[in-house]
C-alpha cells in the first residue's frame, strides 16, 4: 500500500514539475534555517557542560548599581568559612599578557588563579603533575595550543616563559584544550601568589568589598540542595560579613550577592568577563524565533500549494472514493506524499546548511558543526522536526482533499468559500510581512556601516599606521627599540612616532582608580592606556583643560624601571573620565591626585572624549585615562604625511629590515583596521539579514505564485463572462491584480512597524547609531508592491487573454 503511495507521488512530480520544485525549494529553505538555528541552540545549551562536575559548580559574584560584577578576596575567604557545604572554592581573574619563550612571543588571554581551580574544574593534564602544578610561586600552566605556539614540538615542562617582561615563569603543566563553548577558556594560568609578588597584596581586590578588580569566584557543592541553602542565605552573608565602616556605602551602592549555576553563566545578564548582558539572551530567543518563522512560512507555502492543486487531483480522489477508498486511506496517502517531499527537501537542505555555516558562525560568534549536532542528542530533534514538518504539510491538505465527495470530485466541479480565500490572503500577508521586515534589517545594516565609517571618533584615524613592536622582553639586545623608533621618525613623511600598550582600534585595559580623598575601599573601574609623550599629538586629540605630556616635565612620565612608588606622576583624563571620578568640573580635576596599581598620579590635563573603535565601543571600554611611561610598549603608532605616504612606508620598511632582518614588518593602516573591525562586527548581521531577506522573499513570491495559480483555476469562467460582456484584458488584469496586492499592501504596513522595532534593536548593540529615515520604509514598501505586481501580472494577463469560448467551456 505505501509503495503505491510513493508511486503516485512520483507520478504527481512528473505531471507537475514546476509546482513540485517550488514545494521542495520552499521546504529546503525552511529546513536549512531551522537546522542552522538548532546547531546554535545545541552549542549554547552545552556551554560549560564539558567539565565532569558542571552540575554542582556555581559562580559567586557581587555587584552594585553601577560597578563591574565580580567577587574578590574577602568574598572567597569568608564564603569558605561560612558554608561548610562548599567542597572546593577558587578565584580567577581574566587578563591579557605578553608571553615570551626563547623562540616566540605572543599576546594571549590568561587567568590568575588559585591552585584549587584544577580540581574544581577537573582539568585534564597532557603533561605535568596536576596536584602540584600551581603550588609554587612563578608556576605557569598552559594549554596545548599555547604550548604549540611558544615551544613547537619541544616538551614545555620546565621551560621558562616571561610574562610582560616583568616576571620569569616556569611551565609546570600542560592541560588539554577546553572546548570553545566554555566560559572557562584560557591560554595560560598563573597563580594568584605570583600576582601578589608582582603587584602587591591588593592584587585580587585586597579587603575591598564593594568596587573591585575583575576577580571572580567559583565554588562546588555536593548537591543542589546545598547550593539552594547558600542561595537563600546570600543576604545574611552580607549582613554578617560586611565591615562596619563599609555598610553605609554598601547600602548606597545597592550591593548584592549573585550565585549562578555554571551552565547559566554564559547567558547571564550580569556584567563581567565574557558577558553578553541581557542582549545575549535576547539574541538567543530572537534567533530561535527567526528559525521558527522561516520554517512556518515555508510550511504554509507548501500547504497553500497543495490546496491549490485540489481541482487537478479532484478526479483522482473521486475515482478512488468510487472504488471503495475511505477517508483515512486518502488522508494517509497525502501524508505519505508530504513526508516524501520533505525527505527530498532535507536532501536539498544539507548542502545549503554546509555552505551557510561559515556566515552563520560569523553572525553568532560561535564555532558550529553539523557533525557535532549529529553526534549529540539533538539529532533526534532534527529527525523529529523533519517528520513533524512532513506530517504538518500533509495533514491540512489531506483533511481538505479527503472530504471531497465522490459525485463532486469525479466531475471536478468545486467551489471555494470566502473563508478559504481569506485564509490564502492571510498567508500572503504573513509571508510578505516577514520578507519586508528582513529587507529593512538588511538595509539598516548598510546604513549602520556607512555611519560607523563616517562618524566623528574624537581623533583622526586617517594616515595613521599601527605597528607591532614584536620585541622579546627577555632579550632586548636583539634590537635597539629606541633607535628603531628614532630612525623611523627621521623621514619628512613621518610626522610623529608614538607608542601604546594597545593597538588601535582596540582600547586599553581596565583598572580600579581612586581619588586620594576617597575611603580606602572605594575605587572606580576605568579603561586606561599606557602611552608615551607623543601619543596625544599623534592621534590629534584635543586638549580642553590643563596640558598634555611633555619631556619638559620629567615627573609626568613613569620610568621603565625602578618606578618610585612615592613619586607623583602625571595622568591625563578624558572628559568622561572627569565625570566618572565625580569631579564637578575639568578645572577641579586638573591638579587632583589619583591612585591606581599602587602608583600615585596627578591630573595634568583633560582631553576631549575619543573612541578608538567608534560606535562599536561601549561606554565602559572607552578610554578614560592615559598614563605616560618610558617602558618599551607593544605598539608603535605613526602619523604620516598624506602627500608622502609611499616614500614614508618604504622608509619604515627599510629601517625595520635593518633592525629586525629576521622579522616581517607588521604594519597596518588604522583606517583599514577600523574598517576590518566594522566588517567583523557587522558581517554576521549583514549576511544573516540578507540571507533571511532572500529566503523569505523567495518563499513569499512562491506563495504568491501559488495564490495566482489557484486563482487561475477558480476564476476562469468569471474571466470568460467579463470578456463576453466587453471587458478588455488590461481591465481584467488590473481587477485581479488589485485583489493580489491588497494582502501585500497590508503586509507592508505591518512590516514597517515591526521593522522599526527590529532596526532599533539592532542599533542598540552599538554605542552610536544613525538615523533611519521614514523614506526607507516607504521605498521598501513601494518596491515590494512593484515586485509583487510584476510577479503576478503575467499570470493575470495570461488569464485575461484566454479566449472567451475556451474560458466558458472550461471543465
Secondary structure, DSSP 8 states (H G I E B T S, - for coil): -HHHHHHHHHHHHHHTHHHHHHHHHHHHHHHHHHHHHHHHHHHHHTTT--STTGGGEEEEEEE-SSS--B--HHHHHHHHHH-TTEEEEEEEEEEEEEEE-SS-EEEEEEEEE-TTHHHHTT--EEEE-TTTTTTSTTEEEEEHHHHHHHHTTS--TT-EEEETTTEEEEEEEEE----SS-SS--SEEEEHHHHHHHH-TTTT-TT-SSS--SEEEEEEESSHHHHHHHHHTHHHHHHHHS-GGGHHHHHHTT-EEEEEEGGGSTT--S-STT--HHHHHHHHHHHHHHHHHHHHHHHHHHHHHHHHTHHHHHHHHHHHHHTT--HHHHHHHHHHHHHHHHHHHHHHHHHHHHHHHHHHHHHHTS---HHHHHTSTTHHHHHHHHHHHHHHHHHHHHHHHHT--HHHHTTT-----HHHHHHHHHHHHHHHHHHHHHHHHHHHHHHHHHHHHHS--SS--TTEEEEE----TT-GGGS-HHHHHHHHTTSTTEEEEEEESS-TTS--EEEEEEETTS-TT--EEEEEEEE-TTHHHHHT--EEEE----TT-GGGSB-SSS--TTSEEEEEEEHHHHHHTT-SSHHHHTT-EEEETTEEEEEEEEE----TTGGGS-GGGS--EEEEB-S--SEEEEEE-GGGHHHHHHHHHHHHHHH-TTS---EEEHHHHHHHHHHHHHHHHHHHHHHHHHHHHHHHHHHHHHHHHHHHHHTHHHHHHHHHTT--HHHHHHHHHHHHHHHHHHHHHHHHHHHHHHHHHHHTTSSS-----HHHHHHHHHHHHHHHHHHHHHHHHHHHTS-HHHHHT--
